[in-house]
Amino acid sequence: MTDTEKTTHAPPRYVPCPTCGGPSLFSPDNRFRPFCSERCKQIDLGAWASEEFRVPSESPAQDNPYGDPKLED
């Protein structure tokens, strides 16, 4: 059995869409992968563009200098 035959007989793999949580075909046939649709892909892009996705971190103390780590405590 060739690699092509193995991949064509494999059952389709579905993953949860990162935006809506619905089933999304995880295959090169889905041009919006890992999203389920263009709408979900655009919603995610808009969230990135408006900086809704952030890594939580503590704010530095007000009296700490910014930039050069050698000058910080």
C-alpha positions in Angstrom: 0.0 0.0 0.0 1.4 3.4 -1.0 1.4 6.5 1.1 -1.3 8.0 -1.1 -3.6 5.0 -0.6 -3.1 5.2 3.1 -4.1 8.9 3.3 -7.1 8.6 1.0 -8.6 5.8 3.2 -8.1 7.5 6.5 -11.2 8.8 8.1 -11.5 12.6 8.1 -10.1 14.3 11.2 -12.2 17.0 12.9 -10.9 19.4 15.5 -12.8 22.1 17.5 -12.8 25.5 15.7 -10.8 27.9 17.9 -13.4 30.6 17.5 -16.8 28.9 17.7 -15.9 25.5 19.0 -17.8 23.7 16.3 -16.3 20.8 14.2 -13.6 21.9 11.8 -12.1 19.5 9.1 -8.4 19.4 9.8 -7.3 18.7 6.2 -5.6 20.5 3.3 -9.1 20.4 1.8 -10.3 23.0 4.4 -8.7 26.3 3.2 -9.7 27.9 6.5 -7.9 25.3 8.7 -7.9 25.2 11.7 -11.1 27.3 11.6 -14.4 26.0 10.3 -15.2 28.9 8.0 -14.0 32.2 6.7 -16.2 34.0 9.2 -14.5 32.3 12.2 -11.1 33.0 10.6 -11.9 36.7 10.2 -13.3 37.0 13.8 -9.9 35.6 15.1 -7.9 38.0 12.8 -10.0 40.9 14.1 -9.3 39.9 17.7 -5.5 39.8 17.0 -5.7 43.2 15.2 -7.5 44.8 18.1 -5.0 43.3 20.6 -7.7 41.2 22.4 -5.2 38.4 22.9 -2.7 39.3 25.5 -0.3 37.5 27.8 -1.0 38.4 31.4 1.9 39.9 33.3 2.6 42.1 36.3 3.3 45.7 35.7 6.8 46.8 36.7 7.1 49.1 39.7 6.7 52.8 39.0 10.2 53.6 40.1 12.0 50.9 38.0 13.9 52.2 34.9 12.7 50.6 31.6 14.8 49.0 29.0 18.3 48.2 30.2 18.2 45.1 32.5 21.6 46.2 34.0 20.0 49.2 35.5 17.1 47.3 37.1 17.4 45.7 40.6 
